[in-house]
């Protein structure tokens, strides 16, 4: 009986922590890190402030957990999109469709364009060493997918053989972030819907689209 109760308590604890992370992710993505308070997060989740600090020493630590959570969800999608069983050009195009789909769904749910959650948080907390390192790690994980697709594009003679894969992957990352930042600023997804794919293919240097 005691073991069963411990299991129940453990699951409840896990559920509360996840609820805090998911709520913080949505609020920070929708608004900004500085605009969201611990009180607001607790109110939205129905968690007492004392319980909040049981799980996270600070709002910054919660933000870091929220970044990890968002990234893990994204990586599951990218693992499928960037599967080596797909032609490399198809991977790039599917990634664009995924970005637009996610942005559209979030925009419809929250009533405005939210852009990239990591860029939003990073622009506010870049001076924080831990968060800066975490965002750099996210960049490395994403660009790893791009590098793999670029190498396969070279192998298929779809881009120039002298393409610097490392540099080009970072350019892709920066280009997508820039497009999402502009979409958030203008509260308009039309530009990425109409031009993100073409802009990326031009940037990559696809010979024949």
C-alpha positions, 0 to 999 in steps of 0.5 A, spaced: 500 500 500 505 504 501 509 503 495 502 504 491 501 511 494 509 513 493 508 511 486 501 516 486 505 521 489 511 521 484 506 521 478 503 527 481 509 530 482 511 529 475 505 532 473 505 538 477 512 539 474 510 538 467 504 543 468 509 548 470 513 547 464 508 547 459 504 553 462 511 557 462 513 555 455 506 557 452 506 564 456 513 566 455 512 564 447 506 568 447 508 574 451 516 574 453 520 572 459 520 579 462 512 580 462 511 573 465 511 573 473 512 567 477 505 569 480 502 568 473 505 562 472 502 559 478 495 562 477 495 559 471 497 552 473 493 552 480 500 551 483 502 554 490 508 559 490 511 555 495 510 549 490 513 552 485 520 553 488 520 546 490 521 544 483 525 550 480 529 555 484 528 561 480 524 563 474 530 562 469 531 555 471 523 554 469 525 557 463 531 553 461 526 547 463 521 550 458 526 550 453 529 543 453 521 541 453 520 545 447 526 542 444 525 535 445 518 536 442 521 539 436 527 534 435 521 528 435 518 532 429 525 533 426 527 526 427 522 524 422 522 530 417 530 529 416 530 521 416 535 519 411 530 515 408 527 521 405 531 525 399 535 531 402 531 536 398 524 533 401 527 534 408 528 541 407 521 542 404 518 538 409 521 542 415 519 549 412 512 546 412 513 544 419 515 551 421 509 554 417 504 549 420 507 550 427 507 557 427 499 557 424 497 553 429 500 557 435 498 563 432 490 561 431 490 558 438 493 565 441 491 570 437 498 573 434 504 570 431 509 568 436 515 566 432 521 562 435 521 561 442 528 560 443 530 566 439 524 570 444 527 568 450 535 568 448 534 575 446 532 577 453 537 573 457 543 572 452 547 575 458 545 569 462 551 564 461 547 558 463 541 560 458 546 562 453 550 555 453 543 552 452 541 556 446 548 555 443 546 547 444 540 548 441 543 551 435 548 545 434 542 540 435 538 543 429 544 545 425 546 537 425 540 536 421 541 541 416 549 539 415 546 532 414 541 534 409 547 539 405 552 533 405 547 529 401 545 534 397 552 535 395 552 527 394 546 528 389 550 534 385 544 538 387 548 543 390 556 545 389 561 540 391 565 546 394 559 548 399 562 549 406 557 545 410 558 548 417 557 555 414 551 554 410 548 550 416 549 556 420 546 561 415 540 556 414 539 557 422 540 564 422 535 565 416 529 561 419 530 565 426 530 572 422 524 570 418 520 568 424 522 574 428 520 578 422 513 574 422 512 576 430 514 583 429 509 584 423 504 579 426 504 576 419 505 569 417 504 571 410 511 572 408 514 565 411 508 562 407 510 565 401 517 566 401 521 561 406 521 555 402 524 559 396 529 563 400 532 557 403 533 554 397 536 560 394 540 560 400 542 553 400 544 554 392 539 548 389 541 547 382 534 545 380 528 546 384 
